[in-house]
Amino acid sequence: MALYESKCNLTLLAEGESLLVGDKIELSQARADEINQVVRGIFQDIPQALVAVEVENASAEKPKRSRKKVVEDTEAES
């Protein structure tokens, strides 16, 4: 199963899902291809109703936090 993003408003009766533009859904590639083919046959101006989303590694998304200890300089205050 892969993650797909909706490029138009869709109601998928077999999946029991209603999708707005930008919503994501997990489907098999065969089912996504089938949906794209049906939508393309009805609405020629929509080349793909569902586009595969690349899932990045979760650790790559979050920047590493640095933990710097704050050291007070007592001699500079004097």
C-alpha positions as CSV (number, residue, x, y, z in Angstrom):
1,M,0.0,0.0,0.0
2,A,1.2,3.5,-0.8
3,L,0.2,7.0,0.2
4,Y,-1.6,9.1,-2.4
5,E,-2.6,12.8,-2.4
6,S,-5.9,13.9,-3.9
7,K,-5.7,16.6,-6.6
8,C,-9.5,17.0,-6.8
9,N,-12.5,16.4,-4.6
10,L,-13.4,12.7,-4.6
11,T,-15.8,10.3,-3.0
12,L,-14.6,6.8,-3.0
13,L,-17.6,4.6,-2.2
14,A,-15.7,1.3,-2.1
15,E,-13.3,2.8,0.5
16,G,-16.0,4.8,2.3
17,E,-13.9,7.9,2.0
18,S,-14.5,11.5,0.9
19,L,-11.4,13.4,-0.1
20,L,-10.8,17.1,-0.6
21,V,-7.9,18.5,-2.6
22,G,-4.7,17.8,-0.6
23,D,-6.1,15.0,1.5
24,K,-4.1,11.8,1.7
25,I,-5.2,8.2,1.5
26,E,-3.4,4.8,1.6
27,L,-4.3,2.7,-1.4
28,S,-2.8,0.0,-3.6
29,Q,-1.2,1.1,-6.8
30,A,-3.7,-0.9,-8.8
31,R,-6.6,0.8,-7.1
32,A,-5.1,4.3,-7.5
33,D,-4.5,3.6,-11.2
34,E,-8.1,2.5,-11.6
35,I,-9.4,5.6,-9.9
36,N,-7.1,7.8,-12.1
37,Q,-8.4,6.1,-15.2
38,V,-12.0,6.5,-14.3
39,V,-11.6,10.2,-13.4
40,R,-9.5,10.9,-16.6
41,G,-12.3,9.3,-18.7
42,I,-14.9,11.7,-17.2
43,F,-12.9,14.8,-16.7
44,Q,-10.2,15.2,-19.4
45,D,-8.8,18.3,-17.8
46,I,-7.7,16.3,-14.7
47,P,-4.6,14.2,-15.7
48,Q,-4.3,12.5,-12.3
49,A,-6.8,12.6,-9.5
50,L,-4.4,10.8,-7.1
51,V,-0.7,11.3,-7.0
52,A,1.8,9.2,-5.1
53,V,3.4,10.9,-2.1
54,E,6.9,10.1,-1.2
55,V,7.3,9.4,2.5
56,E,10.5,10.7,3.9
57,N,12.3,9.3,6.9
58,A,10.9,10.9,10.1
59,S,14.3,11.6,11.5
60,A,15.3,13.5,8.3
61,E,12.3,15.8,8.7
62,K,13.1,17.0,12.2
63,P,16.2,19.1,12.7
64,K,18.4,17.9,15.5
65,R,18.3,20.0,18.6
66,S,21.5,21.1,20.2
67,R,21.6,21.3,23.9
68,K,24.0,24.0,24.9
69,K,24.6,24.5,28.5
70,V,24.4,28.2,29.5
71,V,27.5,29.1,31.5
72,E,27.4,32.4,33.4
73,D,30.6,34.4,33.4
74,T,30.8,35.7,36.9
75,E,34.2,37.5,36.3
76,A,32.7,39.6,33.5
77,E,30.0,40.9,35.7
78,S,32.4,42.2,38.4
